Amino acid sequence: CPPLPGSQLLNVTFEYIDFTWHLKKIPQIVSERTFSLDSPKFEAKTKLELNSVCGIECQRKLPVPNLSDLKDLLSYETVFENGTRTLTEVNVLGLGLDPAGNTTARKSLRKKRQIYGTDSRFSIYDKRFMTNFPFNTAVKISTGCSGILISPKHVLTAAHCLHNGKDYVKGSKRLRVGLMKAKSRGEGRKRKGDPEVGTSDGMPSFQWTRVKSTHIPKGWFKSVSGDIALDYDYAVLELKRPHKRKYMELGISPTIKMMPGSMIHFSGFDNDRSGQLVYRFCSISDESNDLFYQYCDAEPGSTGSGVYLRLKEPNKKKWKRKIIAVYSGHQWVDVNGEQQDYNVAVRITPLKYAQICFWIHGNDENCTQG
């Protein structure tokens, strides 16, 4: 006899996906030698959108970096508040190279725009939310970008907010980071040199903190020349004084299929909503080993925001947010010789986790697992 209507549904099998932060052994980044360099000129213009960069399509054609390449790309420059600059060469230990190269779990690509249909961004007006986790981890960079607190003294942001590939941008010599605070009664005095930021009702006010030093991977300087992709568009700022706020921990970026709903979240200070903290969440449309393309509505100013998601902690019922990427911004990508625009985020891979962790702690002892 013929099957009953709908009876075929009884044979459906469901795939269980373990949405958990799994601890992974992390390669070691070890400092080998540090050299003094000439002081930067600090004359470059801040450019929040880049042209002719190598995106996911371009990455598919690139050879897999060997150990010597990675040591060169992960070496880094440090610029101090007095304008001095050093280059630190590193070694990479415990690394297993992936022979598959820049593989992707490709989904259908989206249309390329900064805002997609109805603007889905949310401005956070209630200061009870602004000044509490996770929104309080978002910070404003004095060069016009956003960033995120990753330790009591460190901020993660995008490299191109500080350096255009040839020189450090104007204003990065006296770099400041703005931490949101609830505006107290009678407040209004501003220290000399602090950026102008609106503090009307519904707007955050800021406590501006000087930056002691900045770290940028050498791969970024090669990136802008077109030799390497956007992979190294990240930087870490060390604050002159520690803050007393809750920060967000780093995590290793999972693949799309290991994210609930393929969704990511981030908050920043979009230029078209001056002075406002803007939150958004969206799905990822494509990934490579180092980059995400995503649907998030975003405008310049949100560049450098920390992209995060929430997964379960191992052997616990509790879910925890961790940073898994840096929002590189709305970039013009070279696709088969043509320019196309995408919203791009740089994934925190095990190697990048090791490097950022090394910058935070000054050694690799606290960076063996992530």
N, C-alpha and C positions, 0 to 999 in steps of 0.2 A: 504494500500500500504506500501511497506517497507520504512524504514526511509532513507532519503538522506545521502550519504556518509559524514561523519564528523558532522552530525547534533547532535550526542550525546554530542558533546563538548559544546553545548549551555546550558546544564544542570550543568556544572561545577560550583561549589561554591568556593569562595576564602576566606580563613581565614585571618582576619585582625589581625596583631600582633603589639602591641603598644610598640615600641622600645624607651621607656622613662625611665629616672631615677625617680622612684617613691619614695618619702620620706616615710620612715618607722620609727615607734617609736622604739627606741633602748633601750635594757636593761641597767641598771646602774651598773657600777663597782665601788665599794666603798672600799677605803682602811680602814682596821680595825686595824691591828697591824704591826709594823715593827721591826724585830730582826736583830742584828748584827751577821754575820757568820764569820768563819775563812777565811782569804784571800785565793783565789785560788792559785794553784801551777803554772798554765799557762804552763803546760808541754805536753799537748795533741798534736798529729799531726792533721793537717787539713785534713779531709777526705771528698771529694766532692761527692763521691758515697757511699751510705749506703747499708748494707746487711740485709736480713731477717726482713724488715720493714713490717708493716701491711698496706696494700693498700686497694683499694676499695672492692675487693673480700673478704678480711679479715674483713673489716668494716661491711659488711652485716650480719656477725655472732655476732657482739658485742652488748651487751645490751645498752640501752639508758642511758647516764650518768644522775644521779639524781642531785639535787641541791647541795648536799654535795660534790659530785664528782667534779662538775664544779667549786665550790669555791676553791677546792684544786688544780685543774688543771690550773686555771686562776690566782692563787697566783704567784708571780714572784720574780726573783732575779734581783738585780741591782748591777753592778760592776762599781766602780768609777775609775778615771784615776790614783789615788794613790794606787790602788790595794785592797782597802777595799770593802767588799761585805755585802749586806743586803738581807733579805727575807721579803717580804710584803705579809701578808695574806689579802684576799679581801672577800667582800660579793657581791652577785649578786641580784639585785632588779629588779622587773618588768619583770621576765622571764616567758614565756609560753613554757613549755617543749613539744617537738613533740613526741607523742606516737608512731609514725610510724618509728622512728629511722633513720637509714642510708638508706633511700630510694634513688633510682637512676632513672634517665631517660636514660636508657642505649641505646647506639648505638653500631654498630658492632665494636669490638675491633680491633685495628691495629696490625701490626707486630711490634715487639719490637726492635727498634734500635734508636741510637742518630741521625743519618742522614738517611733520607728515600729517596732512589733513588737519583735524582738530588738534589744537595745541594741548598736549596731555600733561604739561608741567604743573606743579603745585607750588605756589609761594607759601612759605611757612611764616605766618604772622604772629602766632601765639608764642610769646617768649618762654613759656613753660616748656615748649617743644624745642625752640631754638637753642636753649642753653642746657639741654639734656641729651643724653645718648639716644640715638646715634648722630643726631643733627649737630650737636656741639663739636663733633670731630672735624667738621668742615671749616676751613680757614680761607682767608683772602690774602693773596700775595700782592705786594705793592707794585709789581710790574703789570698787574691787570688780570692775573689768573686766579685759579682756586687751588686748594691743596687739602691734605687730610693729615690729622695728627696720628703718628704711628708709634710714638713713645713719649715719655715725659719731656723730651727735648728735641724731637725730630718730626719733620713734616715731609711727606711725599708729594711730589708734583711732577709736571712734565718738563723735560729738559729744554724744550724750545721756548718756555716761558723765561728762561735765563740766558740762553745762548742760541744764536742763529746758525751755528755751524762754523762761523768764521771768527766771531767775537762775542763777548758777553754784552747783553743788552743794556741800554741806558737805564739807570736806576738800580741795577743789580749789585752795584758796589756797596750801596747803603740799603740793602734789602731789608724789608720788614714783613712780618706776618701778623695779620689781624685776626685775633681770637674773639669770637662773639661773646657778648655779655649783656645782661639785662641792664638797661640804662637807669642809673640811679637819679634820684631827684636832684635837680640843680646842676646836673652834669652838663658839660658843654666845652670845657677847656680842652684844647688840643695841643699836643707837644709839637714843636717845630720839626718839620720833615714828615709828619704823619700824613698819609693820603687823605684826601677829602672823601668822606663817605656819609650818605644821608642817614640821619638818626631821628626822623619823624616817627609818628605813631605807626606801629607795625613794621618798622625797620629795625634791624639789629644795630647796636653800637659796637665798637671794637676796642679791644685793648691791643695796642700795637707793640710788638716785641721785635727787637733787632735780631738779625741772623748772624751767628758767629762764623759759620763756614758753609760752603755748598759742595756737594759731590756730584759729578756728572760722568757717566761711563764714556770711555774713549770711542766706543761704538757709535755714539751719537754724532761725533764730529765726522765720522766716515758716512754716517747715515745721510746727512744733508747733501753730501757730495754725490750721492746716487749710487755709491758702491754697496751699501747695505740698506735694509728696509727701515721702517719706523720702529723696529724692534727695541731700540735703545732710547726711546723718547721718555726717559724718566730721570728724576734727580731727587736728592735728599738734602734738606736744609737742616742744619743744627742750630737751634735757638741759643741765644746768649744766656737766657735764664730758663729754668724748667717751668712748665705750667703745672697747674694742679687739677687738671681736668681728666676725665676718662678718655682714653684714646682707643683706636681700633687696631687690633692685631692684624699682622699679615697672614695670608693663607696662600697655599699653592693653587693656582687656577685649575679647576676641574674642566673636563670637556663639556660641551653643550648638553649632552644626554644625561650628565650627572648633576645638572642644575634643575631644581623644581620649576617646571614650566619654561625652562631655558631663560629664566628671568634674571636681570641684574638691576641694581639700584645705584644711584649716586646723587649727591647734592652739591651745588656750587653757586656761584654768583654771576649769573648770566647778565651780560651788558644791557640787554633790552629791558631788564627789570632792575633798574639801578638800586643798589642798597639792599635788595631782597635776597634771602636764601631761597633757592629754588630746588625742589626735590622732584625726581622722576624715576620711574621704573619701566622697563621694556624688555623685549625679547632680543636674543642674538640671532642674526641672520646667517653668519658665516664665521668660520674660525680657521686659523692656521696654528702652528705651534706657538706663535708669538703674538698674534693679533686677533681681535674680535672686530667684526663689523656689526653694528647694532642699530635698532630702530629708535633709540632714545631721542626725543625732542631736546635740542640743546642749542645755545647761541654762544658766541665768543664770550669769554669771561668764566665759563664753566670749565675751560681747559685746565687740566691738571687735577681735576677732582678724583678722589679715590672711588673706584667701582667696587661694590661689595655685594655679597649675598649671604644667606643664612642657611646653614646646614646643621645637622645633629652632631653633638660632640660624641666621640667614641665611648661606648658603653654607658651612655647617659641618655635620659629622655630630653634633656635641655638642648635647645637650638642656639647657635652662636653665630653672630655676624663676623666676617673677616673680609679684608681687602684682597681682591683677586686680580685687579687690573688698575691701570691709570688711564683716565680719559685723555687721549691725545688731541681730540677735537675734530672739527669738520675739515678734512684734508682732501687735497686734489691728488688723486692716485693715478699712476700710469698704468692703463689697462690696454694691452696690445697696441701701444703707441698713441693712445688717445687719453685725454684727461677726463676722469670721472670723479665726482665728489662723494665721499663717504664719511660717516661718523665712525671714528676708529678708537679703539682702546688697546693699550699694550698689556698683554697678559703677564702676570707674575709667575714665571716658570721656576723650577727648582734652582737654576743658576741665578736668576735675578733675586729670588728669595735669599739665597746665600750671600749675594753681594750687598743687598740692602741691610740684611741682618748684620753683616760685617761692619757696615758703616755705622749702624746704631751702637753696637757693642765694642767695636775696636779690636775684636778678635773673633775667631771662629768657634770658640768653645761653647757658646750659647746658641749655635746655629746648626746643630747636627741633625735636627729633625724639624719638619714643618708641615 
